[in-house]
Amino acid sequence: MRGTPVWWYTYAPAIKTLLIQYNFTNKTVYPFITNGGWIQHTERDVLNNCRNAVVRKAINIKFDGDRLALSNKEIENWIRSLL
């Protein structure tokens, strides 16, 4: 599982370093993306940079200011879908 906040419509610089340097061969990646606006191309960028991995559908964990805009139930359902 890999998580990232959105920085200028893509993943954070530390995640970029990880994605470029790590060997994802035979790994499955379950991205979760936190943001307070719009994820733009973050999910696509993760997919394009996890070479040789299976990348599952990301969850968009959106905040409205300091309030979680996604329900706990939606997050729980996503977690259950990973099993």
C-alpha positions in Angstrom: 0.0 0.0 0.0 1.4 3.4 -0.8 -0.1 6.7 0.3 0.6 10.3 -0.8 -0.7 13.7 -0.4 -1.3 15.7 -3.6 1.4 18.3 -4.4 0.6 20.4 -7.5 -1.7 17.7 -9.0 0.6 14.8 -8.5 2.3 12.8 -5.8 4.7 14.2 -3.2 8.4 14.4 -4.1 9.4 11.7 -1.5 6.9 9.3 -3.2 8.5 10.1 -6.6 11.9 9.1 -5.2 10.4 5.8 -3.9 8.6 5.0 -7.1 11.8 5.6 -9.2 14.2 3.7 -7.0 12.1 0.8 -5.7 11.7 -2.5 -7.7 8.0 -3.2 -7.9 8.4 -6.5 -9.8 5.8 -9.0 -8.6 4.3 -6.5 -6.2 0.7 -5.2 -5.9 0.3 -1.5 -5.1 -2.9 -0.2 -3.4 -2.6 3.6 -3.6 -4.4 6.0 -1.4 -4.4 9.7 -2.2 -5.1 12.5 0.3 -6.0 15.9 -0.9 -8.0 19.1 -0.2 -9.0 19.8 -3.7 -8.3 17.9 -6.9 -6.1 14.8 -7.5 -5.7 15.7 -11.2 -3.2 13.1 -12.6 -1.8 11.7 -9.3 -3.3 8.2 -9.8 -2.1 8.0 -13.4 1.4 9.1 -12.3 1.5 6.4 -9.7 0.4 3.8 -12.2 3.0 5.0 -14.8 5.9 4.9 -12.2 5.3 1.6 -10.5 7.2 -0.4 -13.1 6.3 -4.1 -13.3 3.7 -3.9 -10.5 0.0 -4.5 -10.4 -1.6 -1.2 -9.4 -5.1 -1.4 -8.0 -7.7 1.4 -8.1 -6.7 4.2 -5.8 -8.9 5.7 -3.1 -9.3 9.5 -3.1 -9.3 10.6 0.5 -10.5 14.1 0.2 -10.7 16.7 3.0 -12.8 19.9 3.1 -10.5 22.1 5.3 -9.9 20.0 8.4 -13.0 17.8 7.8 -12.9 14.4 6.1 -15.2 14.7 3.1 -15.1 10.9 2.5 -17.2 8.8 4.9 -15.6 6.3 7.2 -17.9 3.7 5.6 -16.4 4.4 2.1 -12.9 4.0 3.5 -13.8 0.8 5.3 -15.4 -0.6 2.1 -12.2 0.2 0.2 -10.1 -1.6 2.9 -12.4 -4.6 2.8 -12.0 -4.7 -1.0 -8.3 -5.3 -0.5 -8.8 -8.6 1.2 
